[in-house]
Amino acid sequence: MGEALANGWLNQGRDPAGIWVVEPNQKSARKLIAKGVRFYLAPDQLPPEDTPNVIIFAVKPQVMDEVVPSYARFASTTMFASIAAGRTIEYLETILGIDAAIVRVMPNTPAAVSRGISCAFANNNVSSTQREICNELIEAVGEFHWLESESQIDAVTAVSGSGPAYVFLLSECLAKAGIKLGLSKNLAERLGRVTISGSGELLHQSTEDVVTLRQNVTSSGGTTEAALSLLMSDDRLETLLYDAIQKAFKRSKELAH
Ligand SMILES: NC(=O)c1ccc[n+]([C@@H]2O[C@H](COP(=O)([O-])OP(=O)(O)OC[C@H]3O[C@@H](n4cnc5c(N)ncnc54)[C@H](OP(=O)(O)O)[C@@H]3O)[C@@H](O)[C@H]2O)c1
């Protein structure tokens, strides 16, 4: 996810020397290093005379305890943004100080192709100028929205953070159905994959609303209507997805601290 963000900024034409990557495993950062970003193996290697405008924590939540304290020395000058699931503003303030400017962001993996959607919540120390910087940085990898309360992050996590996995599962299900109906594995997988990606692109480019796009495929008495009569009867698919999303929502709340 951190690499996706950095690639978004590089694709926008930002100076690679202005992007500093801190990562204990040089191999993991090799593609970014090749593009000219400044690289450090540990935060104590950062030049003491330079102050970054923004520090983004893009490590796994369980690594945050080890990583965040090393950056507390920048708290009076720098805005912190964290994309770590479940790590609350309160958690970050406990380590970075209650005066630190902190933004909590929930992105999703289509950010890797600059088609992500991210939502964020900022604490009261984040200035309007810093919010603008945040808009610019995150819009480099897709759409961006500010949340009204931090608790909304759990719903965003359940819908769009985890959402790409639901869509990929749909692609897998389409492929499995094709195989059961006699198609080769290879062709069925292409049908699943290209149907999902093509539909996503149509949804992205079209000005029609999503219901109209669905209805455009559905002729009265035809094949699509036959399938939808099962998926939509008693809101079957909607209920199943809502139950699944509620589980993700509950888990996001459980993980928060
Ligand atoms: N993936 C998603 O769909 C998604 C969606 C929303 C939010 N997030 C959040 O984004 C964060 C990153 O997730 P990810 O999927 O991008 O994980 P990831 O692919 O494992 O990336 C984490 C990166 O952090 C590096 N790292 C490990 N220890 C470090 C340390 N001490 N200092 C600096 N870097 C260190 C890892 O290096 P190595 O490769 O060498 O281990 C890796 O490059 C997580 O907190 C997650 O909750 C992810």
The ligand as a Gaussian input file, in Angstrom:
#p B3LYP/6-31G(d) Opt

LIG

0 1
 N       -3.895000      -4.356000       1.910000
 C       -5.081000      -3.762000       2.056000
 O       -6.095000      -4.083000       1.433000
 C       -5.193000      -2.622000       3.026000
 C       -6.327000      -1.798000       2.970000
 C       -6.388000      -0.733000       3.865000
 C       -5.382000      -0.514000       4.799000
 N       -4.316000      -1.360000       4.834000
 C       -3.289000      -1.129000       5.842000
 O       -2.090000      -0.790000       5.198000
 C       -1.004000      -1.210000       6.007000
 C        0.015000      -1.903000       5.132000
 O       -0.631000      -3.032000       4.580000
 P       -0.054000      -3.747000       3.294000
 O       -1.107000      -4.664000       2.803000
 O        0.536000      -2.735000       2.363000
 O        1.129000      -4.596000       3.996000
 P        2.529000      -5.091000       3.403000
 O        2.395000      -5.366000       1.953000
 O        3.038000      -6.153000       4.315000
 O        3.446000      -3.798000       3.547000
 C        3.999000      -3.404000       4.751000
 C        5.391000      -2.909000       4.468000
 O        5.998000      -2.503000       5.712000
 C        7.323000      -2.996000       5.718000
 N        7.852000      -3.062000       7.080000
 C        7.864000      -4.100000       7.944000
 N        8.449000      -3.749000       9.107000
 C        8.812000      -2.444000       8.969000
 C        9.464000      -1.512000       9.822000
 N        9.837000      -1.853000      11.044000
 N        9.674000      -0.256000       9.349000
 C        9.285000       0.086000       8.100000
 N        8.677000      -0.754000       7.245000
 C        8.445000      -1.996000       7.688000
 C        7.194000      -4.337000       5.061000
 O        8.448000      -4.804000       4.665000
 P        8.694000      -6.364000       4.318000
 O        8.084000      -6.589000       2.986000
 O       10.166000      -6.443000       4.271000
 O        8.078000      -7.135000       5.440000
 C        6.296000      -3.998000       3.879000
 O        7.024000      -3.438000       2.819000
 C       -1.556000      -2.118000       7.093000
 O       -1.504000      -1.484000       8.345000
 C       -2.983000      -2.358000       6.684000
 O       -3.854000      -2.415000       7.800000
 C       -4.178000      -2.384000       3.946000

